[in-house]
Amino acid sequence: MTEKKLIMVADDEESIRMLLKQLLEVKGFEVVEASDGGEVIDLIEKKHIMPDLLILDIMMPVKNGYEVCEKLRSSSIYAAIPILMLTALSTPESMIKGLTIGADDYITKPFDIDNLVKRINNILGRGNISKKISYIIDNYKKARDKIAKEDETYKKLIKIPILPNIFETLKKFYEEEFFITYISTEEIIKYKDIFSWKIINEFLENFIRCSEEQLTKKFGDDILFIRKIGASDFLVFLKSKIQIKDISSAARNILQKQCFTGLSEFNKLPFTCIANTVKIEYSKKIEFETSLFMSLYDVIKGIKTSRKNTLEDYYKKLIFDEIDYKNVKIIDSEKNQIGYFIKILVNGIGICGLFDEMEEDKLREIYENIFTRIAEKYGNDTMLILPIPVQIIDSEFLLFLMKFKHMKNVHLALSDINLWEKVFFLKEYLEKIRDMGFKLALFDYGTYTSNIDTIFTVKPEYVFLHSFIFISFEKNYIKQEIVKSIVQLEDKIGIKIVSVKKYEDKLKAFNVKYFWGE
C-alpha cells in the first residue's frame, strides 16, 4: 500500500485551510494545518513534523510566508522541504521575491483545484529529497560559509535556493567536463514603470515557457538541467564540448530573437539578455560542493563583467561612428511629411537604453559625434527630432550646444519615462536651451509615470505618445481620456500630439493630426 504524502497547509484564513484540507484529502493526501508562520516553524522544528510539501500563504501573522521560507532554506535540516507559495499577491514583485528566496512554485488566490493538484504532483514527482541527500545540502552550506564574502554577488548567490536533487546528479559529472551558464534578463523589470503588472506577468510567463523550449532545442542532450531563478533568470547546467563563449552567445541570441515577443519594446533594450558561462574544474584537492559554489559565484559575478564589456563595446562603436541613423517620418493628417524622428542605432538596437548606464563625459563625447554627423547629413530646412539623455543636461551641455547653435532645425527630445522627478531641476537649463533657439520635444508620453505637468514645465513643441497607451485602447476609457485631455492642449499651449502611425485608425475620433512610423 502506497504511503500517503503529508502536506502542511499554512494560512491564517480558517476557511482556506478547511477548503484545502477537504480537497486534498479527497485527492489522497494527508493534511496538517498551521494558522500562522510561527506555528509552521513550531510544527516542523519542535514537533518534528516533516511534510512532503508545505503550502505556504504569504500574508500571515507572527511570521509571514517569506520569513518562513527563508528560515527553512537557511537550515541544513529543513532546506529541502518543497514549498508552494499560495498568495493573493499576483504582482511579479511578489513572485520574484518568493522564487528568489527558495519557493519551488507559487499559485495565486483564487485558485483552480486541478491546477493546484497538478503543481503539487509536479513538485512531489521530484521525490522527497530531504531524506535522500541532506548530506549534499550540509556540505554545500559548509562550503558557502567557508567562502563567505561581503559583496553583492555573494548576497545574491546565497538567496538562490539550494538544489540538492540537481547537485546529486552533477556530482557524478564532477570528474568530467560540464558547464554552468547564468542567463540574466533583469532588464525586463525596467518596464514596471511603463506597463501594467498584468502585462509584465503575462510576458514573463510566456518568456519562461519559450526559453526552456528554445534552450532544449538548441543544446538537446547536452543540457543536464535548466533551473529558473527568480522570475526570469536561469541557471543552465550542460555537459558539452563546445567553447564557453559559444554557449553564452548562442543562449543569449536564441532567447533574444525567439522569446522576446509580444512587447516589441523589449527588443529596444541593448541588455535584454546577458549570459555568462563557467566550466567546473575538477581537482583532487577541492571537494565537489566547494568547487560548485566557487563556480556559481564566478558565473554570477561574470554577468556584471559581461554587462560592462557590452557597454564598452557600444561606447566604442558610438565614438568611432559605427552608427546607423534611422529616419522615421513624421506626417500630418493630410499625409504631408513635416520632418524626421532620428533613431540612433548600434547593431540594430536603439541607444536610448544605454543612457542610464553611461558616464556623462562619455555621453557628451558620443553626442558631439552625433551632432557633427547630423550637421553634415541634413540641411537646416529639415525638421529633426533628436533624443537626448536627461542626465547630460547641465552647464557643460549648454556650452556644448553653443557650438551647434546654428542647427535651429533640431528639436531636443526628452524621454518622459522617469523624467518627472528630474524635471524641476532641469527647468532652468531647459529655458536656456530655448533661449539659444533650440526647440524641445517629449517622447514616450502616456505611461504610468507620465504627468501632465511635465508638458507645462518642458513646453515641448511635439509630444510623442508611447505605444503603451494603445494597448487595449478601445476598452480602456482612462487611456482614451488621457488622449482627449492632451489633444485639447494643442490649441491652448501650442503643442503637437504625435501618435504611432499604425494606431491611426484607433484615433479617428480623437482629432490627432500628426503621426510617425517606419
N, C-alpha and C positions, 0 to 999 in steps of 0.2 A: 504493500500500500504506500502510495506517494505521500511523503510528509508535507503538510500544509505550509505554505510560505507565510511568515509573520510580517504583517505590515503595521507600522505605527503611524497613526493619523494625528497630527498636531494642528489644532485650530481652536481659537478662543470662542468660536461660534458653535454652541452645542448642536444646533440644527444641522450644520455642515458635517460635524463629526458623526451624528446619528445616521445621516443620509449615506455618508461614505461607508460606515460600518455595515449597514444593511446591504448596500450594493456590492461591496467587496466580499462579504460573507457568502452571498448568493453565487459569486464567481469562484468560490472555493478557497478564499484566503482567510487566514486567522487575523483578527484585528485587535490592536490595543490602542487606547485613546490617551491623548495628552491635551490639556486645556491651555497650556502656555509653554513658552520656550524653556522656562525654568524646570517645568515638570518633565520635559523631554530629557534634559540632562540628568535629572534625578533618576528617572526610569532606566536610563542606559548605564550611568556610572555607579549608582548606589544600589539599584535593584537588579543590575546586571541583565536587563532585558536587551538582547541583541537582535534588532529587527533585520529582516532580509531587505527591507526597504522602508525609508522614512518619507512620508508625505508631509511636507512642512509648509504651513502658511507663513507669510512674511510678516504681516501686521499682527503681532501678539504682544501681550503684556509680559513683564519680568525680563524676558529675553526675546527679541524679535527673531524672525527666521534667519536673517543674515548672520546674527550673532551666534545662533546655534550652529549653523553651517560652518562658520569659521572655527568655532571651538572644536567641533568634531574633526574637521580636516587637519587641524594642528595636532591632533592626538595620534600617536603611533598605533594605539589600540583600536580606535574607532574611525580612523580616517577613511577606511574602505566601505563604510556603510553607504549604500546608494541613497541619494537624496533627490526627490522630485519636489520642486517648489510649486506650491499651489497658491495663487495670488490674484487679487483683484487689480494689481498694478500691471498694466499691459504696455507700458512705455518701454522702448529699447533701453533706457537708462536702467530700469529695474531688472530687465532681462540680462543686460551686460553684467551688472553687479552680481546677480545670482550665479551666473555661469562662471564668472571670473573667480569667485571665492570658492567654487568647487561643486556646485549643484550639477547633477548628471543631466537634468532636464527640467523644464518648467511648463506649467499649463495654467491658463487664466480662468478665473471665475467670470461668468457661469461656465461650467464645463460639460462636455458631452461624455457620458459614462463609457461608451465604446472606445472613444479616443483615449480616455484616461486609462482604461484597462490595456489598450494597445501599448501606451507609453510604459506602463508598469511591466508588462511582459517583455518589452524590448530591453528594459534595464535588467530585469531578473534573468533574462536569457544569457547574460554575460557570466552568470554563476555567482555564488556567494564567495567573493574573492577574499573577504576578510579572514576566513579560516584557512584558505589555501596558501596565501603568500604574504601574510603580515610581516614576515621577516624582511621582505624587499622594502616595504614601507619604512620599517625601522632603520634599515641600513641606509636608505636614501635620506632620511631625516638626519642621521648622523653625519652623512657626507655634506648635507646642506649646512648643518651647524658648524662643521669643520671649515667650510669655505665662506663663512659669513662675511658680507661686505656691507658698507654703508653707502650704497649708491642706488640710483633709480632702477637699474637693470635687476639687481638682486631683489629689490622690493617687488618688482613686477613678477619675477620668477617664483617667489615663494607664494604668490597668490594663485599660481596655476595649480589646479588640483593634482594630487598625487595619482599616478596612473599605474597601479600595481599590476593589473592584468596585462597591460601593454609592456611594462618593464620586464615581466617574466619572460615573454617571448623575445624581447630584444636581447636579453642576457644570453640567449642561445646563439645570437649572431655576433657577440662581442669579439670573438677571435677572428671573425670575418669582417668584410667591409660593409658598413652601412652609413647612411647619411640622415641628418635631421634638417629639414627645411622649415623655417618660420616665415609665414606669409602674413603681412600686416596690411589691413585695409582700413585703418583708423580714420583716414581722410573722409570716409563716408559720414562720420559723425559731425563733420563741419556743417552739414546741411540741416542740422537740428534747428537752426535759426531761420531756415527758409521754408522747408516743407513740414507738413504736419507729421507728428509721430506715427500716425497710422500709415502714411505713405512710406516713411522710412522703414517701418517694421515690415511692411509687405515686400519692399525691395530686399531687405536683409534675408527674409525667409527664402525668397526666390534665389538670391545670390548663394546662400548656403547649399541649397539643393544642386544648383548648377555647378558650383565649384567642385563638389565631390564627384559629380558625373564627369566633368572635364578632366580633372586630375587623374581619375582612374582610367579614362580613355587614353590619356597621353602616356602614362607611365605603366599601366597594366600591372603585370605580375611583379614589377619592381616595388610596388607600394606594399609596405607591411601594415601601416595604419595611417589613417587621417583622423586627427583629433581637433575638433573645434574648440578654440579658446576664446571665451567671451562671445560676443555676438557675431563677429565677422573675421576673426583671426584664426589661423590654423597652424598646427604642428603636423608635418608630414614626415613619416619615417619610411625610408627607402633602402632597399638593398640593390644598389645599381653600380655599374661600372663606368657610367658616363661622367664627364667632368662636372665639378661642383658648380661652376658658373653657368653651365648649360642647364642644370636643374633649376637654378634660381630664375634665369631669364625665361626659360620655357614655361615655368609655372606662372610667372608674372604676366607673360604675354597672352597665354590662353585665358587666364581669368579676366584680364583687361578687355580682351576682344570678344570673348564669348559670354561672359556673365554680367557685364555692366550694361544691362538692357533695362528698358522700362523708363528710366530717367536719364535722358541723354546728357543732362548737365554733369553727371558724374564723370563722363569722358573728358570733360574740360580740365579736370584736375591732373597736374603732372605727377602727383604722388599717389594716385588712386590705389596702386598696388605695389608694395615693396616686398621683395623676397630676399632671404639670406640663407645660405646653406653651410653646414659644417660636417666634417667627417668624424665619426667616432674612431679614435686612435686606440688600438689595443696596446696594453702594457702589462707586463707581468708584475710591475711594481704598484700599479693602481687598480683597485677593485672596480668592478663594473659600475656600481652606484656612484662612486666619486667621479669617474670618467664621464658618466652620463650627465651628472649635474653640471660639471665644468663645460660640457659641450652645449647644454641647454643655455647656460649663462652666455657663452660666446655667440650662439646663434641669435639670441635676442639683442645682445649688445651690438651685433653687427648690423641690425636694422637701422640703428641711428647712423652708423658709418655709411651704409648704403644710401641713406637719405641725403647725407651731407655730400657724398660723391656725386649723386644725381643732380643736386642743386648746383654744385660747382660746374658740372658738365653743361647745364643750361646757361649758367653765367658766361662761360667761355664762348658758347655759341652766340649769345646775345651781343657780347663785346666784339667778337670777330665777324659779326654780320651774317651769321648763318641763320637768317630770319626770313620767314615768309610773311608778307603783308597781304591780308585778305580784305579786299574792299567790299563791304556789304552795302548794297544800295539802300538809300532812304528815298522813298517816293511819297507823293501826296495822293489824295483820293482820286485825282484825275490821271494818275499814273505818270506824272511828271517827276523826273529824277531831280532831287534837290541837293544831294550830297552823298557822302560815304561815312559809314562807321568803320574805322580801321581796326581789324582784328590782327594782333601780332602773335604769330605762331612760331613755335620751335618744335620740330618733329611732328607737325600737325596738331600740336596741343597749344591752347591759349596760355599766355604767360601770367594772366591775372592771378592764378592760383599760387604763383611764386611770390607775390608782393609781400605777404606776411612773413616769408621765410628769409628774405634777403636783407643784408645790411643797407643802410640808407646811402652810404657813399657809393656802393656798387650799383644801386638803383639809379643814382644820378649819372653814373658813367653810361649805363645802358640807355637812359633816356636822351643823353647828349647824342649818342649814336642814332637813336630812332628819329629825333628831330632833324638831324642832319640829312638822313635818308629821305624823310618826308619833304624837306625843303627842296631837295634835288629832284624828287619824283613828281611833285604836284605844283601847279601854278597857284597863285593867290586867288584865282577865281573859283577854285573848287572848295566847297564847304566840307570840312573834315571833322569828324568826332573821334578824339583820341583818348582811350582810357588812361588814367593817371593814378598811381598808388597814393593813397591819402598820407601815408607816413613820410613821404619826401617833401610835403608842402610845408616849408619853413622859410626863414630868411635867406638861406643859401639857395633854395629853389627859386626865389624871386630874382636873385642875381643871375641865376642860370637862365631864366626866362627873358631877361633883358637882352641876351644875345640873339634871341629869336623873336623879338617883338614885332619884326616886320611880317610875321606869319599871322596876320589878323584873321585868316580863314579857319584857323584851328580852334575848335571847342575842346576844352579840357574836361573830360568826363570822369566823374567820381562814382564809384560803386556805392549804392545805397545800403548794401549789406553791412551791418555793424558800424555805419557812419554816424548814427545819432549821438553816440557817446563822445565823439570827437568833434562834432560839427561846430560847437560854440568856441572851442579852442582855435578852430580854423577860420572863424568868421572874419577876423581882421586881415588874414592873409588872402582870403577869397576876394575881399574888397579891393585889395591892392592889385590882384591879378586882373580884375575887371578894369581897374584904372589904367593898366597897361594897354588895354584894348582887346585882351583875350576874352572869349565868351566861355561860359560854363554849361555843362550838361550833367544829367544824373541818369545812371542806368541801374538795372536790377531793382527797380522800384516795384513794390507790391508784395513783399514777403512779410513774414510775421514780425520782422523788426522795423518795418517801414513806418515812418511818422510824417504826417502831412506838414508839420512844422519844419522838417528838413527842407522841403521845397521853398518855403518862405525865407529860410536862412541862406541857402545856397543860391537862390534866384537863378536857376538854370534856364537856358533858352529851350532845351529839349529835355523831356523826361521819358526814358525808355522803360516800358513795363516788363517786369520779369515774367517768363513763361509760366511760372508757378500760378499766377493769378488766373490762368485759363484752364487749370486742371479742375474738372467738374464745374466749370463756369456756369453752364446752363441751369444747374440745380442749386448753385450756391448764391443766395441773394446778397450775402455780405460782400462777396467779391464783386458782384455787379454794382453794388452801391459805392464801393471804392472807386471803380472805374468812372461811374457817374460823377462822383464828387470831384475827382481830379480833372475830368474833362471840363467841368464847369469853371475850373481855374484858368483855362486857356484864355478866355476873353478878359478875365479880371486882372491877371498879372502878366499876361503876355507870354505864357509858356506854350510849347507844342508837345502834345502827348503822342508818343510813337509806340505802336504795337508790333509784335511779330507778325509778318505778312500772312503766315499760314492760318492765323486766327481772324482774318479779316471778316469772314462770313459771320462769326460769332458776335462781331461788334457793329453790325449794320445799324442796330437800333440805338447805338451809343454815341454816334456822331464823332467817332475817332477819324481824324483826317490824314494821319501820317503812319507809314508802315516801313518796316525794314525786314530784309530776308535775303537768303542766298540767291 
